[in-house]
Amino acid sequence: MAEALAEGDLVLLHDRSGRRYRVVLKAGEKTSLHTGTVAHDDLLGKPDGSLVTTARGAILLALRPTFAESITERRRQAQPIYPKDLGAILVFADLFPGARVLEAGTGTGALTIAALRAVGNGGRVVSIEAREEFLDAARQAIADAFQGLPANLELRTGDAYQDPGERELDRVLLDLPEPWQAVPWVREALVPGGIVFAHCPNVSQVQRFGEALREAGGFGLVETMELLQRGWTIRGRSLRPAHRMVAHTGFLTFARRLAGDRFFEAEGEGF
């Protein structure tokens, strides 16, 4: 049975215009919005997904945020990896229960949280971030997502271009300005059959990362993709695409670690 809304819960108040407001519930408190004041006591003890009426008569929907909403709605210092990309990363990098994962570039902690959810209690995630202030913010975001820091997570401050000393890794996730610099230690850290993923904002980074994989050898089946997300409005007989979309946010590149030192590349489109 779903838990009722309680003091300290973070909820999103949705209005009919599509706006969302972050509110942490507290007994006796009120939140003032342009549509009117909302009394927190009107929500405490109610089921998730309840409707509440403001003092001016506007109807709002109260829901605990989803993982995707927590990424896009949270105040952040670093650029996040967006929900549309996170889903693809989990699937194409094949993060599985019990996997041993190293993330280089913690950033906002969004991919860290996704990886932890995927590997489960039997897996392990090590995440390295160069900037202490980013790591502190990510640590708080992760603690909020799991009601505390998971025991199978290790957060480190350090230079992710240097060998972190981890071995026998199933997956390596790179969110770095120059991911090609990490290729030498990634090659040593991954088990045969393991997967390395790199998130790159521009295509020249993808090109240099691919060249580094080829020069290092021992990798294969390099694949790069870009995901575009467009919503649709479906209301009765009215069917139309949204006027705005989430277009380019980054290139996603995946490669497999091979058992030997040779590079294996399939003949792709246009070659």
C-alpha positions in Angstrom: 0.0 0.0 0.0 1.3 3.4 -0.9 2.4 5.6 2.0 0.4 8.8 2.6 2.0 12.2 2.3 3.9 13.0 5.4 5.9 15.9 7.0 9.2 16.3 5.3 8.1 14.8 2.0 9.0 16.5 -1.2 6.1 16.9 -3.6 5.5 18.7 -6.9 2.3 20.7 -7.2 1.1 20.7 -10.8 -1.2 23.3 -12.1 -3.4 23.2 -15.2 -1.0 25.3 -17.1 1.7 22.7 -16.8 3.8 24.5 -14.2 5.3 22.6 -11.3 6.2 23.8 -7.9 8.6 22.1 -5.5 7.3 22.0 -1.9 8.6 20.2 1.2 5.6 19.5 3.4 5.6 20.8 7.0 2.7 20.9 9.5 1.2 24.4 9.8 3.1 25.8 6.9 1.6 27.5 3.8 3.0 28.0 0.3 2.0 31.1 -1.6 1.7 30.7 -5.4 0.3 33.1 -8.0 -2.8 30.9 -8.1 -3.3 31.2 -4.3 -2.1 29.9 -1.0 -1.8 26.1 -0.3 -2.0 24.9 3.3 0.3 21.9 3.8 -2.1 20.5 6.4 -4.6 20.0 3.5 -2.1 17.5 2.0 -0.6 15.8 5.1 -2.1 12.3 5.5 -3.6 12.3 2.0 -2.6 9.7 -0.7 0.0 10.5 -3.3 -1.8 12.0 -6.3 -4.4 14.0 -4.3 -5.9 17.2 -5.5 -5.8 20.3 -3.4 -7.6 23.6 -3.8 -5.8 26.9 -3.2 -7.3 29.8 -1.3 -8.3 31.4 -4.6 -10.0 28.3 -5.8 -7.4 26.9 -8.2 -7.0 23.1 -8.3 -3.5 21.6 -8.0 -2.3 18.0 -8.3 0.2 16.9 -5.6 2.6 14.1 -6.5 5.9 12.9 -5.2 8.4 13.5 -8.0 9.5 10.7 -10.3 13.2 10.1 -10.8 13.1 12.0 -14.1 11.4 15.0 -12.5 13.9 15.1 -9.7 16.7 15.5 -12.3 15.1 18.3 -14.3 13.5 20.2 -11.3 16.4 20.1 -8.9 18.6 23.2 -8.6 22.1 22.2 -9.9 25.6 23.4 -10.4 26.7 20.9 -13.1 25.0 20.1 -16.4 22.9 17.0 -15.9 22.5 13.9 -18.1 18.9 14.2 -19.1 16.2 11.5 -18.5 15.9 10.7 -22.2 19.6 9.8 -22.3 19.7 8.0 -18.9 17.3 5.3 -20.1 19.4 4.6 -23.2 22.6 4.5 -21.2 21.2 1.9 -18.8 20.0 -0.3 -21.6 22.9 0.1 -24.1 25.6 0.0 -21.4 23.6 -3.0 -20.0 23.9 -2.2 -16.4 22.7 -5.3 -14.6 22.0 -6.4 -11.0 25.3 -7.1 -9.3 27.4 -5.2 -11.8 30.7 -3.5 -10.7 30.6 0.0 -12.1 33.0 2.9 -12.1 31.7 6.4 -13.0 34.2 9.1 -13.9 32.6 12.5 -13.6 29.9 12.4 -10.9 28.4 15.7 -12.0 24.9 16.2 -10.6 24.7 12.5 -9.4 21.9 11.7 -11.9 23.7 8.9 -13.6 25.1 7.7 -10.3 21.5 7.3 -8.9 20.5 5.5 -12.1 23.4 3.2 -11.9 22.7 2.4 -8.2 19.1 1.6 -9.0 20.2 -0.7 -11.9 22.9 -2.7 -10.1 20.9 -3.2 -6.9 22.2 -4.1 -3.5 24.4 -6.8 -4.9 26.3 -4.4 -7.2 28.9 -1.7 -6.5 29.3 1.8 -7.8 32.5 3.9 -7.5 32.1 7.5 -8.6 34.9 10.0 -9.0 34.5 13.8 -9.3 37.3 16.4 -9.6 35.4 19.3 -8.0 34.6 19.0 -4.4 31.6 21.4 -4.6 30.0 19.2 -7.3 30.6 16.1 -5.3 29.0 17.6 -2.2 25.9 18.6 -4.2 25.8 15.1 -5.8 26.1 13.4 -2.4 23.1 15.3 -1.2 21.1 14.5 -4.3 21.9 10.8 -3.9 21.1 10.8 -0.1 17.7 12.5 -0.9 17.0 9.8 -3.5 17.8 6.8 -1.2 17.0 8.4 2.2 20.7 8.1 2.9 23.9 7.1 1.1 23.8 3.4 -0.1 26.4 1.1 1.5 27.5 -0.1 -2.0 28.5 3.4 -3.2 31.9 5.0 -2.9 32.3 8.7 -3.7 35.8 10.0 -4.4 37.3 13.4 -5.1 40.1 13.0 -7.7 41.5 13.3 -11.2 39.5 10.8 -13.3 42.1 10.9 -16.0 44.5 9.1 -13.7 44.2 5.4 -13.1 41.8 5.0 -10.1 43.3 1.6 -9.3 40.1 -0.4 -9.8 40.1 -3.7 -11.7 37.7 -6.4 -12.8 35.0 -3.8 -13.6 32.0 -4.7 -15.6 31.1 -1.2 -16.7 32.9 2.2 -16.9 30.8 5.4 -17.4 32.7 8.5 -18.6 31.2 12.0 -18.3 34.4 14.0 -18.9 35.5 16.9 -21.1 38.3 14.7 -22.6 37.2 11.0 -22.2 40.0 9.9 -24.5 42.5 10.6 -21.8 40.9 7.9 -19.7 41.2 5.2 -22.3 44.5 3.7 -21.1 43.3 2.9 -17.6 39.8 1.9 -18.8 41.4 -0.7 -21.0 43.1 -2.2 -17.9 40.1 -1.9 -15.6 37.4 -3.6 -17.7 36.8 -7.3 -17.8 36.6 -8.9 -21.3 33.1 -8.3 -22.6 32.8 -5.3 -20.4 31.4 -2.0 -21.7 32.7 1.6 -21.6 30.3 4.5 -22.2 31.2 8.1 -22.8 28.9 11.1 -22.8 30.1 13.9 -25.1 28.4 17.2 -25.8 30.0 17.7 -29.2 30.9 15.4 -32.1 34.6 16.3 -32.2 34.9 14.8 -28.7 33.3 11.6 -30.0 35.8 11.5 -32.8 38.8 11.8 -30.5 37.4 9.2 -28.1 36.9 6.7 -31.0 40.4 7.3 -32.2 41.8 6.6 -28.8 39.9 3.4 -28.6 41.3 2.3 -31.9 44.8 3.2 -31.0 44.7 1.4 -27.7 43.3 -1.8 -29.2 41.3 -4.4 -27.3 38.0 -2.7 -28.0 35.3 -3.3 -30.5 31.7 -2.6 -31.7 31.9 1.1 -31.1 28.5 2.7 -31.4 27.4 6.4 -31.1 23.9 7.7 -31.0 22.0 10.9 -30.4 18.4 10.9 -29.0 15.7 13.4 -29.7 12.5 13.6 -27.6 9.3 15.1 -29.0 6.0 15.0 -27.1 2.6 14.8 -28.6 -0.7 16.3 -27.5 -3.6 13.8 -27.5 -6.9 15.3 -26.6 -10.0 13.7 -28.2 -9.7 14.2 -31.9 -6.9 16.7 -31.5 -3.6 15.0 -32.4 -0.5 17.1 -32.9 3.2 17.1 -32.1 4.4 19.5 -29.4 5.8 22.8 -30.6 8.9 22.3 -28.5 11.2 19.3 -28.1 14.2 18.1 -26.1 16.7 17.9 -29.0 20.5 17.6 -28.8 21.8 17.1 -25.2 24.8 14.9 -26.0 26.3 12.1 -28.0 26.2 8.6 -26.3 29.1 6.3 -27.3 29.5 2.7 -26.2 32.3 0.2 -26.9 33.0 -3.4 -25.8 36.2 -4.6 -24.2 37.6 -7.5 -26.2 39.6 -10.5 -24.9 42.7 -9.6 -26.9 44.6 -6.6 -28.1 43.1 -6.2 -31.5 40.4 -3.7 -32.5 37.2 -5.0 -34.1 35.0 -2.7 -36.1 31.9 -3.7 -38.1 31.3 -2.0 -41.4 28.6 0.5 -40.5 26.3 2.7 -42.6 28.2 4.7 -45.3 31.4 2.6 -45.2 
